[in-house]
Amino acid sequence: MRASVPPNPHRLLALSLGVLAGALALPAMAAPPLPALNIDIGQTSVSGISSGGFMTVQFQVAHSSIVKGAGVVAGGPYNCSQGDVMRAVAQCSCTGEPTVSCKVTPTSANAPRLAAEARAMAAQGLIDPVADVASDRILTVSGAKDTLVPPTIADQLSAFYAALGVPAVNLSPVRLADAAHTMPTSDYGIACSKETEPYIGKCGYDSAGQILSWIYGPLKPPGSKPAGRFIEFDQSAYIPADSRSFFSWSTGLDKTGWAYVPESCAKGQPCRVHIALHGCKQGQSYLPLRPPPGGGLYNGTLFVKNTGYDRWADNNNIVVLYPQAVSIPFRNPNGCWDWWGYTGDDYATKNGVQIRTLRAMIDALSAGATK
């Protein structure tokens, strides 16, 4: 799940050409927009793994006025990269190895400085007031065997939240002794200690359930299988008009995304929305070197349908939004969310194209709110 600097330029060229060929071969699909539902926007929550974990923190801090809580799996502090890809892959993670030596230390992210800069950005109106973050419920998950985003980065994430005034009672740091760089699930995926695609691990730990329960409080037990509906929607419709481009190469956003809508929410009952963000090499259009579990060429709905969020959604009136990042040849070949600035200098603020798009999706889903 390496973020940017590839170990072999020849492999990067082959992968990039494969991404281009795949994009050209994909048929045009007419996808519907997101439904307008009776959603309380103030109950919005977000979680993600790896680049999705870093984006989780970025969206949470940028729009803290509507975010109730966050779950961060193998992610780090807000704006950790400072817009510098070398800092991202060497000081905020070890994803640049072996090309770039890892320089992660217990203080490499400099959490106090990042918190101070977040306050300055809030004063400029680039993000919501940081005081709103202090009331959030936050669960972080790190693997003791993670060599890509080492556990010490999770420790610095906790230090960042503390520096913003998040009380210890609101923050639950979880460290899994046998987990590598993976999205932990109860019973799906590869061995928990393996650090390879698809980065979903059978760890005996239900990340989705633990995250949602920590944020929203005690939940009703999950169903054994989805009773609601997965919807593939037109994600490109929510990209700001001034940022749309051919193949979304400048935005890093795929043409479509996914949402899971419980029957109760579809019928107009009051609901809330949770954003679930995949990591690098986990997007639906990513072309792995080996066929993914379940067959096919691309990942497809591997992350969407196997990370467990949908099982908790039905009985607890939670709509789950699964936005999709996409590979950009030579720039973001692994289909990561932007946490180092490949979409522009404003990537971590409310003006960033990916954060603007995510907010537009939330606004669309909550357009049917009755109060």
C-alpha positions as CSV (number, residue, x, y, z in Angstrom):
1,M,0.0,0.0,0.0
2,R,2.9,2.3,-0.8
3,A,1.9,5.9,-1.2
4,S,3.9,7.4,-3.9
5,V,7.6,6.5,-4.5
6,P,7.8,3.2,-6.3
7,P,10.7,0.8,-5.8
8,N,11.2,0.2,-9.6
9,P,10.5,2.8,-12.4
10,H,10.0,0.0,-15.0
11,R,7.3,-1.6,-12.8
12,L,5.7,1.9,-12.5
13,L,5.7,2.4,-16.2
14,A,4.1,-1.1,-16.8
15,L,1.5,-0.4,-14.1
16,S,0.7,3.1,-15.4
17,L,0.2,1.7,-18.9
18,G,-2.0,-1.0,-17.5
19,V,-4.1,1.6,-15.7
20,L,-4.4,3.6,-18.9
21,A,-5.4,0.5,-21.0
22,G,-7.9,-0.4,-18.3
23,A,-9.5,3.0,-18.3
24,L,-9.8,3.0,-22.1
25,A,-11.3,-0.4,-22.1
26,L,-14.0,0.3,-19.4
27,P,-17.4,0.8,-21.0
28,A,-19.4,3.9,-20.3
29,M,-21.9,3.4,-17.6
30,A,-24.9,5.5,-16.7
31,A,-25.1,5.6,-12.9
32,P,-27.8,7.3,-10.8
33,P,-27.2,10.2,-8.4
34,L,-27.2,9.6,-4.6
35,P,-30.7,9.5,-3.1
36,A,-31.9,12.4,-0.9
37,L,-32.6,10.8,2.5
38,N,-33.7,11.9,5.9
39,I,-30.2,12.1,7.3
40,D,-29.0,14.3,10.2
41,I,-25.9,15.8,8.8
42,G,-24.6,16.6,12.3
43,Q,-24.3,12.8,13.0
44,T,-21.9,12.3,10.1
45,S,-18.9,10.1,10.8
46,V,-15.9,8.9,8.8
47,S,-13.3,6.1,8.9
48,G,-10.6,4.8,6.6
49,I,-7.3,2.8,6.3
50,S,-3.9,4.0,5.3
51,S,-4.3,6.8,2.7
52,G,-8.0,6.6,3.6
53,G,-7.0,6.9,7.3
54,F,-5.0,10.1,6.6
55,M,-8.0,11.4,4.5
56,T,-10.3,10.5,7.3
57,V,-8.4,12.9,9.6
58,Q,-8.3,15.5,6.9
59,F,-12.1,15.4,6.3
60,Q,-12.8,15.3,10.0
61,V,-10.7,18.3,10.8
62,A,-11.8,20.3,7.8
63,H,-15.5,19.7,8.4
64,S,-15.5,19.1,12.2
65,S,-18.7,21.1,12.5
66,I,-20.7,18.1,11.1
67,V,-18.5,15.2,12.1
68,K,-19.4,13.3,15.2
69,G,-16.5,10.9,15.2
70,A,-13.8,9.1,13.3
71,G,-12.1,5.7,13.0
72,V,-8.5,5.8,11.8
73,V,-6.8,2.5,10.7
74,A,-3.1,2.8,10.0
75,G,-3.3,6.6,9.6
76,G,-1.5,9.6,11.0
77,P,-2.0,13.2,12.1
78,Y,-3.7,16.0,10.1
79,N,-1.6,17.5,7.3
80,C,1.3,15.3,8.3
81,S,3.0,15.5,4.9
82,Q,3.0,19.3,4.8
83,G,2.4,18.9,1.1
84,D,5.8,17.2,0.7
85,V,5.7,13.7,-0.8
86,M,9.2,12.9,0.6
87,R,8.1,13.8,4.1
88,A,4.9,11.7,3.6
89,V,6.8,8.5,2.6
90,A,9.7,8.9,5.1
91,Q,8.6,10.7,8.2
92,C,4.8,10.1,8.3
93,S,5.1,6.6,7.0
94,C,7.6,4.1,5.6
95,T,5.9,3.7,2.3
96,G,8.9,5.0,0.3
97,E,11.2,2.1,1.1
98,P,13.4,0.8,-0.4
99,T,13.8,3.8,-2.7
100,V,13.5,6.3,0.2
101,S,14.8,5.3,3.6
102,C,12.3,5.4,6.5
103,K,12.9,8.1,9.0
104,V,9.9,7.6,11.3
105,T,10.7,8.3,14.9
106,P,8.5,8.9,17.9
107,T,8.5,12.6,17.1
108,S,8.9,12.6,13.3
109,A,5.4,13.9,12.6
110,N,5.8,16.7,15.1
111,A,2.3,16.6,16.4
112,P,2.5,19.8,18.4
113,R,3.5,21.8,15.3
114,L,0.7,20.2,13.2
115,A,-1.9,21.1,15.9
116,A,-0.6,24.7,16.0
117,E,-0.8,24.9,12.2
118,A,-4.3,23.5,12.2
119,R,-5.3,26.3,14.6
120,A,-3.8,28.8,12.3
121,M,-5.7,27.3,9.3
122,A,-8.9,27.5,11.2
123,A,-8.3,31.1,12.0
124,Q,-8.0,31.7,8.2
125,G,-11.3,29.8,7.6
126,L,-9.6,27.1,5.6
127,I,-11.0,24.5,8.0
128,D,-13.7,24.5,10.7
129,P,-12.9,25.7,14.2
130,V,-10.6,23.1,15.8
131,A,-12.7,23.3,19.0
132,D,-15.3,21.2,17.2
133,V,-12.8,18.3,17.1
134,A,-12.6,18.1,20.9
135,S,-16.1,16.7,21.2
136,D,-15.5,13.9,18.6
137,R,-15.4,10.2,19.5
138,I,-12.2,8.8,17.9
139,L,-11.0,5.2,17.6
140,T,-7.6,4.5,16.1
141,V,-6.4,1.0,15.1
142,S,-2.7,0.1,14.5
143,G,-0.9,-3.1,13.9
144,A,2.1,-3.9,15.9
145,K,3.6,-5.6,12.8
146,D,2.8,-2.8,10.4
147,T,6.0,-1.8,8.6
148,L,4.3,0.7,6.2
149,V,2.6,3.0,8.7
150,P,4.4,2.0,11.9
151,P,2.5,2.1,15.3
152,T,4.5,5.1,16.4
153,I,2.6,7.1,13.8
154,A,-0.7,6.1,15.5
155,D,0.9,7.3,18.8
156,Q,1.6,10.7,17.2
157,L,-2.0,10.8,15.9
158,S,-3.2,10.4,19.5
159,A,-0.8,13.2,20.5
160,F,-2.2,15.4,17.8
161,Y,-5.8,14.9,19.0
162,A,-4.7,15.6,22.6
163,A,-3.0,18.8,21.4
164,L,-6.4,19.9,19.9
165,G,-8.1,19.3,23.3
166,V,-9.7,15.9,22.7
167,P,-10.1,14.4,26.2
168,A,-8.6,11.0,26.8
169,V,-12.1,9.6,27.5
170,N,-13.1,10.3,23.9
171,L,-10.0,8.7,22.3
172,S,-9.7,4.9,22.1
173,P,-6.3,3.7,20.7
174,V,-6.3,0.1,19.7
175,R,-3.1,-1.9,18.9
176,L,-3.4,-5.4,17.5
177,A,-0.4,-7.5,18.3
178,D,-0.6,-9.8,15.3
179,A,-1.7,-7.3,12.7
180,A,0.4,-5.9,9.9
181,H,-0.7,-3.2,7.5
182,T,-4.2,-4.4,6.9
183,M,-7.9,-3.6,7.4
184,P,-8.8,-5.9,10.3
185,T,-12.0,-7.9,10.0
186,S,-13.6,-10.7,12.1
187,D,-13.3,-13.4,9.5
188,Y,-12.6,-12.2,6.0
189,G,-9.3,-11.7,4.2
190,I,-5.8,-12.9,4.3
191,A,-3.8,-13.8,7.4
192,C,-3.7,-10.8,9.8
193,S,0.1,-10.7,9.9
194,K,0.5,-10.6,6.1
195,E,1.3,-7.3,4.5
196,T,0.1,-7.6,0.9
197,E,-2.8,-7.0,-1.3
198,P,-5.7,-6.7,-0.8
199,Y,-4.8,-5.4,2.6
200,I,-7.9,-6.9,4.3
201,G,-7.0,-9.2,7.1
202,K,-8.8,-11.9,9.0
203,C,-7.8,-10.6,12.5
204,G,-10.7,-11.7,14.7
205,Y,-11.3,-7.9,15.2
206,D,-14.4,-6.3,13.7
207,S,-13.0,-2.8,12.8
208,A,-16.3,-1.6,11.3
209,G,-18.3,-2.6,14.4
210,Q,-15.8,-1.3,16.8
211,I,-15.5,2.0,15.0
212,L,-19.3,2.6,14.7
213,S,-20.0,1.5,18.2
214,W,-17.3,3.8,19.7
215,I,-18.7,6.8,17.7
216,Y,-22.4,6.2,18.1
217,G,-22.6,4.3,21.4
218,P,-24.1,0.8,21.9
219,L,-25.6,-0.5,18.6
220,K,-28.1,-3.2,17.8
221,P,-26.4,-6.5,16.8
222,P,-25.5,-6.8,13.1
223,G,-27.4,-8.9,10.6
224,S,-25.9,-12.0,9.1
225,K,-26.2,-10.6,5.6
226,P,-27.1,-7.3,4.0
227,A,-30.9,-6.6,3.9
228,G,-30.5,-3.2,2.3
229,R,-29.2,-2.2,-1.1
230,F,-25.8,-1.4,-2.5
231,I,-26.0,1.5,-5.0
232,E,-23.4,2.4,-7.5
233,F,-23.8,6.2,-8.0
234,D,-22.4,8.8,-10.4
235,Q,-19.4,10.1,-8.3
236,S,-18.3,12.5,-11.0
237,A,-21.5,14.6,-10.5
238,Y,-20.1,15.7,-7.1
239,I,-16.7,16.8,-8.3
240,P,-16.6,20.6,-8.4
241,A,-17.3,21.9,-11.9
242,D,-14.0,23.8,-11.9
243,S,-12.0,20.6,-11.2
244,R,-13.5,18.1,-13.6
245,S,-11.2,16.7,-16.2
246,F,-10.8,13.7,-18.6
247,F,-10.4,10.4,-16.6
248,S,-10.3,12.5,-13.4
249,W,-6.5,12.5,-13.6
250,S,-6.2,15.8,-11.8
251,T,-8.7,14.9,-9.0
252,G,-7.8,11.3,-8.3
253,L,-11.5,10.5,-8.1
254,D,-13.2,7.6,-10.0
255,K,-16.3,8.1,-12.2
256,T,-18.6,6.1,-9.8
257,G,-18.7,5.4,-6.1
258,W,-20.9,3.2,-3.8
259,A,-23.4,3.6,-1.1
260,Y,-25.2,1.1,1.1
261,V,-28.7,2.2,2.0
262,P,-30.7,0.2,4.6
263,E,-34.4,-0.3,3.8
264,S,-35.4,1.9,6.8
265,C,-33.4,4.8,5.4
266,A,-34.8,4.3,1.9
267,K,-38.3,4.6,3.4
268,G,-37.6,7.9,5.1
269,Q,-36.7,7.0,8.7
270,P,-34.2,9.3,10.4
271,C,-30.7,8.0,9.6
272,R,-27.1,9.0,9.8
273,V,-24.2,8.6,7.3
274,H,-20.8,7.1,7.7
275,I,-18.0,7.6,5.1
276,A,-15.8,4.5,4.7
277,L,-12.5,5.2,2.8
278,H,-10.5,2.5,1.2
279,G,-6.7,2.7,1.2
280,C,-4.1,2.5,-1.6
281,K,-4.5,-0.4,-4.0
282,Q,-8.0,-1.0,-2.7
283,G,-10.2,1.1,-5.0
284,Q,-12.7,-0.5,-7.4
285,S,-10.8,0.4,-10.5
286,Y,-7.3,-0.6,-9.2
287,L,-5.7,-3.3,-11.4
288,P,-3.7,-5.6,-9.1
289,L,-0.8,-7.6,-10.3
290,R,-2.6,-10.8,-9.2
291,P,-6.3,-11.5,-9.7
292,P,-8.2,-10.3,-6.6
293,P,-10.2,-12.7,-4.4
294,G,-13.5,-13.5,-6.2
295,G,-11.9,-13.2,-9.7
296,G,-12.0,-10.5,-12.3
297,L,-9.2,-8.1,-13.3
298,Y,-10.0,-5.1,-11.0
299,N,-10.8,-4.9,-7.3
300,G,-14.4,-4.0,-7.9
301,T,-16.4,-4.1,-4.7
302,L,-13.8,-6.1,-2.7
303,F,-13.5,-3.4,-0.1
304,V,-17.1,-2.2,-0.3
305,K,-18.7,-5.6,0.4
306,N,-16.2,-7.3,2.7
307,T,-15.1,-4.9,5.4
308,G,-18.3,-5.3,7.5
309,Y,-19.9,-1.9,7.5
310,D,-23.0,-3.0,5.8
311,R,-23.8,-5.7,8.4
312,W,-24.0,-3.0,11.1
313,A,-25.9,-0.5,8.9
314,D,-29.3,-2.2,8.6
315,N,-30.3,-2.5,12.3
316,N,-28.8,0.9,13.2
317,N,-30.1,3.3,10.5
318,I,-26.7,4.1,9.1
319,V,-26.1,4.8,5.4
320,V,-22.5,3.9,4.4
321,L,-20.8,5.9,1.7
322,Y,-17.9,4.3,-0.1
323,P,-16.2,7.0,-2.3
324,Q,-13.6,5.8,-4.8
325,A,-10.2,7.1,-5.5
326,V,-8.5,6.1,-8.8
327,S,-5.0,5.6,-10.1
328,I,-3.2,8.4,-11.9
329,P,-0.3,7.3,-14.1
330,F,3.1,8.5,-12.8
331,R,1.4,10.7,-10.2
332,N,-0.7,8.4,-8.0
333,P,-0.3,4.9,-9.5
334,N,-1.7,3.1,-6.5
335,G,-5.0,4.9,-6.3
336,C,-4.4,6.5,-3.0
337,W,-6.4,9.3,-1.4
338,D,-4.5,12.6,-1.5
339,W,-2.6,13.1,1.7
340,W,0.5,14.6,0.3
341,G,-0.7,17.2,-2.3
342,Y,-1.0,15.5,-5.7
343,T,-4.2,17.4,-6.3
344,G,-2.9,20.7,-5.2
345,D,-1.7,22.7,-2.2
346,D,-5.1,22.9,-0.7
347,Y,-5.5,19.1,-0.5
348,A,-6.1,19.1,3.3
349,T,-8.5,22.1,3.5
350,K,-12.1,22.7,2.7
351,N,-10.9,23.9,-0.7
352,G,-9.3,20.6,-1.6
353,V,-11.0,18.9,-4.5
354,Q,-11.4,15.6,-2.8
355,I,-12.7,17.1,0.5
356,R,-15.1,19.3,-1.5
357,T,-16.4,16.3,-3.3
358,L,-16.9,14.2,-0.2
359,R,-18.8,17.1,1.4
360,A,-21.0,17.5,-1.7
361,M,-21.9,13.8,-1.4
362,I,-22.9,14.2,2.2
363,D,-25.0,17.3,1.4
364,A,-26.7,15.3,-1.4
365,L,-27.5,12.4,0.9
366,S,-28.9,14.7,3.6
367,A,-31.0,16.7,1.2
368,G,-34.1,14.9,2.3
369,A,-33.8,15.7,6.0
370,T,-37.1,16.6,7.6
371,K,-35.7,18.8,10.4
